[in-house]
Amino acid sequence: MSASPAAPLAPEWLSVPADANDLSARIWPASARRDADGTLELGGVSARELVENFGSPLYVVDEEEVRAHARRARDAFASAAARHGVTARTYYAGKAFLSTEIVRWVTSEDLSVDVCSRGELEVALAGGAQPERIGFHGNNKSVSELSRAVEVGVGSIIVDSPIEIERLAAITERLGAVQRVLVRVRTGVHAETHAFLATAHEDQKFGFSMTDAATAVARIREVPGLDFIGLHAHIGSQIFDASGFRASAARLVELHADLSAGGEIPLLNVGGGFGIAYTSHDDPRPLEEIASGIVDAVAAECAARSIPIPDIAFEPGRVIVGQAGVTLYEVGTVKPVRVGDDLERVYVSVDGGMSDNARPALYGAQYSARIASRTTAAAPALSRVVGHHCESGDIVVDAEYLPGDIAPGDLLAVPATGAYCFSLASTYNYTPRAAVVAVRDGEARVIVRRESVADLLSRDVGAVVAAETTTEGIA
């Protein structure tokens, strides 16, 4: 049975599903299935059991799924590089989702870690990442952040401005250290994506222009405590093929060739931004195909200039953790809303929202959803999943066909939430942040505990003083 065309209120890409209970392998973790009662299982653990034991809303991360994607990325990039006689360095982009447990998983699969703040650096170190296998990003790294990075011996710092070069010059002189650095450049090639996700065009905060990069490298080479090892570029996020990377590679290699006249440059970092499917409409190319396309392009550009191919670094993040994550919610209210003449949309309100998934509000990101606590033969109804926050833009899933009998108390699962949901979580409306639970082989364990209202109040000085005063009065 094929899917039917969407209703007038639905986006063009969304079709009425043949089965509103199905779990598309393109979107869900490989372990996702329904048990004999129709309850969703993740990593061998039922959604009902997860919510009963750990509460709702709840981030669920399939450990084996993360590990499998880490191995796939590592092998895809290594294989593509090996065909041209060079090596690939694969960094997990920690901003997608970072916890000490995630660090342990990806580093045990032989990935390095990319961080972009002091906090992320400390999490990576606490998770056991070797300092020499950490890359440090950021457009406004403070003196204290840079000092900490140099002190612990991070493998590379990606320099983003002339001021940062001078900060590092002073720090390395004070510490008597030599720090390896890359220079981030804007190639002028950016992904066809939301404007805030495109990071290589000129009018934005990251990196040096192609012209200014040469001046930056010249200055770095003057500093005894800095070791220039390569160029870095990042063209954007949620990218489905290699075309943008190929165009960026041509410009990067041209600059790399020019700068090679001043000394050996062992590395070229092409960044990350590899996309995943969030809906049935999304169709990213296989990672192996993208990896080959990027490395082949670098190799061709180097051959055209008769220069050696450098080692190539990649920074996958979303593609490793995105599909491994599922967020569970409990349905609170269900409200049909008339939209124009004879058009209706069902608003399904859940106990989370933009505090646990800000991407729809930030980028207009699209997601899918399924009832997790049962299956049903009810006809699909065009629905919008919304949160409990006091904002009309508090939308979790903008458009989805959910069973028409969805009701309060049902559990709802939103897949592909492993990347940038926990990372962007907030306490808006004084909503405590959700717990993160890892599942594997029928076992579940908390890897980030749920916040409580008491946690939030503990930071409010007035509340602490009031509590202490009350306690003293009782005494």
BELKA-V70907 format. One record per pair of residues at least 24 apart in sequence whose C-alpha atoms are under 7 Angstrom apart, sorted by the first residue. I is the first residue (numbers start at 1). J is the second residue. If there is no record, write none. Layout:
i:I j:J
i:I j:J
This chain:
i:10 j:399
i:13 j:281
i:16 j:401
i:20 j:380
i:20 j:401
i:20 j:402
i:20 j:403
i:21 j:370
i:21 j:375
i:26 j:277
i:27 j:277
i:27 j:278
i:27 j:279
i:27 j:323
i:27 j:415
i:27 j:416
i:28 j:323
i:28 j:415
i:28 j:416
i:29 j:65
i:29 j:323
i:29 j:324
i:37 j:374
i:38 j:373
i:38 j:374
i:38 j:375
i:39 j:372
i:39 j:373
i:39 j:374
i:40 j:372
i:40 j:373
i:42 j:439
i:43 j:439
i:43 j:440
i:43 j:441
i:43 j:442
i:44 j:440
i:44 j:441
i:44 j:442
i:45 j:442
i:45 j:443
i:47 j:372
i:47 j:373
i:48 j:373
i:56 j:328
i:56 j:329
i:56 j:330
i:57 j:327
i:57 j:328
i:57 j:329
i:57 j:330
i:57 j:351
i:57 j:352
i:57 j:434
i:58 j:327
i:58 j:328
i:58 j:329
i:58 j:434
i:58 j:435
i:58 j:436
i:59 j:325
i:59 j:326
i:59 j:327
i:59 j:328
i:59 j:434
i:59 j:435
i:59 j:436
i:59 j:437
i:60 j:325
i:60 j:326
i:60 j:327
i:60 j:436
i:60 j:437
i:60 j:438
i:61 j:324
i:61 j:325
i:61 j:326
i:61 j:418
i:61 j:437
i:61 j:438
i:61 j:439
i:62 j:324
i:62 j:325
i:62 j:438
i:62 j:439
i:62 j:440
i:63 j:438
i:63 j:439
i:63 j:440
i:64 j:440
i:65 j:324
i:66 j:320
i:66 j:321
i:66 j:324
i:67 j:105
i:67 j:106
i:67 j:109
i:69 j:320
i:70 j:106
i:70 j:109
i:70 j:320
i:71 j:109
i:76 j:287
i:76 j:288
i:76 j:291
i:77 j:291
i:80 j:291
i:80 j:292
i:80 j:295
i:81 j:295
i:86 j:310
i:86 j:311
i:87 j:311
i:87 j:312
i:88 j:311
i:88 j:312
i:88 j:313
i:89 j:312
i:89 j:313
i:89 j:314
i:90 j:313
i:90 j:314
i:90 j:315
i:91 j:314
i:91 j:315
i:91 j:316
i:92 j:315
i:92 j:316
i:92 j:317
i:93 j:315
i:93 j:316
i:93 j:317
i:94 j:317
i:95 j:423
i:96 j:317
i:96 j:318
i:96 j:419
i:96 j:420
i:96 j:423
i:97 j:419
i:97 j:420
i:97 j:422
i:97 j:423
i:99 j:123
i:100 j:124
i:100 j:126
i:100 j:127
i:101 j:127
i:101 j:447
i:103 j:127
i:103 j:129
i:104 j:128
i:118 j:145
i:131 j:155
i:139 j:206
i:143 j:167
i:147 j:171
i:150 j:179
i:155 j:180
i:156 j:180
i:156 j:181
i:156 j:182
i:157 j:181
i:157 j:182
i:158 j:182
i:158 j:183
i:158 j:184
i:159 j:183
i:159 j:184
i:160 j:184
i:160 j:206
i:160 j:207
i:160 j:208
i:161 j:207
i:161 j:208
i:162 j:216
i:165 j:220
i:169 j:223
i:169 j:225
i:172 j:225
i:173 j:225
i:177 j:225
i:178 j:225
i:178 j:226
i:178 j:227
i:179 j:225
i:179 j:226
i:179 j:227
i:180 j:226
i:180 j:227
i:180 j:228
i:180 j:229
i:181 j:226
i:181 j:227
i:181 j:228
i:181 j:229
i:182 j:228
i:182 j:229
i:182 j:230
i:182 j:231
i:182 j:232
i:183 j:230
i:183 j:231
i:183 j:232
i:184 j:208
i:184 j:231
i:184 j:232
i:184 j:233
i:185 j:209
i:185 j:210
i:185 j:213
i:185 j:232
i:185 j:233
i:186 j:210
i:186 j:233
i:187 j:248
i:187 j:251
i:187 j:252
i:189 j:235
i:189 j:244
i:189 j:247
i:189 j:248
i:190 j:235
i:190 j:236
i:190 j:244
i:191 j:235
i:191 j:236
i:191 j:237
i:191 j:239
i:191 j:244
i:194 j:363
i:197 j:236
i:197 j:237
i:198 j:235
i:198 j:236
i:198 j:237
i:199 j:234
i:199 j:235
i:199 j:236
i:200 j:234
i:200 j:235
i:200 j:236
i:229 j:265
i:229 j:266
i:229 j:267
i:230 j:265
i:230 j:266
i:230 j:267
i:230 j:268
i:231 j:268
i:231 j:269
i:232 j:268
i:232 j:269
i:232 j:270
i:232 j:271
i:233 j:269
i:233 j:270
i:233 j:271
i:234 j:270
i:234 j:271
i:234 j:272
i:236 j:273
i:237 j:273
i:237 j:274
i:237 j:275
i:238 j:273
i:238 j:274
i:238 j:275
i:238 j:276
i:239 j:273
i:239 j:274
i:239 j:275
i:240 j:274
i:240 j:275
i:240 j:284
i:240 j:285
i:241 j:284
i:241 j:285
i:241 j:290
i:242 j:290
i:242 j:293
i:242 j:294
i:245 j:294
i:246 j:294
i:246 j:297
i:249 j:297
i:249 j:298
i:250 j:301
i:253 j:298
i:253 j:301
i:253 j:302
i:266 j:310
i:266 j:311
i:267 j:310
i:267 j:311
i:267 j:312
i:268 j:310
i:268 j:311
i:268 j:312
i:268 j:313
i:269 j:312
i:269 j:313
i:269 j:314
i:270 j:313
i:270 j:314
i:271 j:314
i:271 j:315
i:272 j:314
i:272 j:315
i:272 j:316
i:273 j:316
i:274 j:316
i:274 j:318
i:274 j:319
i:275 j:318
i:275 j:319
i:276 j:319
i:278 j:366
i:278 j:367
i:278 j:368
i:278 j:416
i:279 j:367
i:279 j:368
i:318 j:419
i:321 j:418
i:321 j:419
i:322 j:416
i:322 j:417
i:322 j:418
i:322 j:419
i:323 j:415
i:323 j:416
i:323 j:417
i:323 j:418
i:324 j:416
i:324 j:418
i:325 j:415
i:325 j:416
i:325 j:417
i:325 j:418
i:326 j:413
i:326 j:414
i:326 j:415
i:326 j:416
i:326 j:417
i:326 j:418
i:327 j:413
i:327 j:414
i:327 j:415
i:327 j:417
i:328 j:411
i:328 j:412
i:328 j:413
i:328 j:414
i:329 j:411
i:329 j:412
i:329 j:413
i:330 j:409
i:330 j:410
i:330 j:411
i:330 j:412
i:331 j:407
i:331 j:408
i:331 j:409
i:331 j:410
i:331 j:411
i:331 j:412
i:332 j:408
i:332 j:409
i:333 j:408
i:334 j:407
i:334 j:408
i:345 j:382
i:345 j:383
i:346 j:382
i:346 j:383
i:346 j:384
i:347 j:383
i:347 j:384
i:347 j:385
i:347 j:386
i:348 j:383
i:348 j:384
i:348 j:385
i:348 j:386
i:349 j:385
i:349 j:386
i:349 j:387
i:349 j:388
i:350 j:386
i:350 j:387
i:350 j:388
i:351 j:387
i:351 j:388
i:352 j:387
i:352 j:388
i:353 j:386
i:353 j:387
i:353 j:388
i:353 j:389
i:353 j:394
i:353 j:395
i:353 j:396
i:354 j:387
i:354 j:394
i:354 j:395
i:354 j:396
i:355 j:425
i:355 j:426
i:355 j:427
i:355 j:428
i:356 j:421
i:356 j:422
i:356 j:425
i:356 j:426
i:356 j:433
i:357 j:396
i:357 j:421
i:357 j:425
i:358 j:421
i:358 j:424
i:358 j:425
i:360 j:395
i:360 j:396
i:361 j:393
i:361 j:394
i:361 j:395
i:366 j:397
i:366 j:398
i:367 j:397
i:368 j:397
i:368 j:400
i:368 j:414
i:368 j:415
i:369 j:400
i:369 j:412
i:369 j:413
i:369 j:414
i:369 j:415
i:370 j:402
i:370 j:412
i:370 j:413
i:370 j:414
i:371 j:410
i:371 j:411
i:371 j:412
i:371 j:413
i:372 j:411
i:372 j:412
i:372 j:413
i:373 j:410
i:373 j:411
i:376 j:403
i:378 j:403
i:378 j:404
i:378 j:405
i:379 j:403
i:379 j:404
i:380 j:404
i:389 j:429
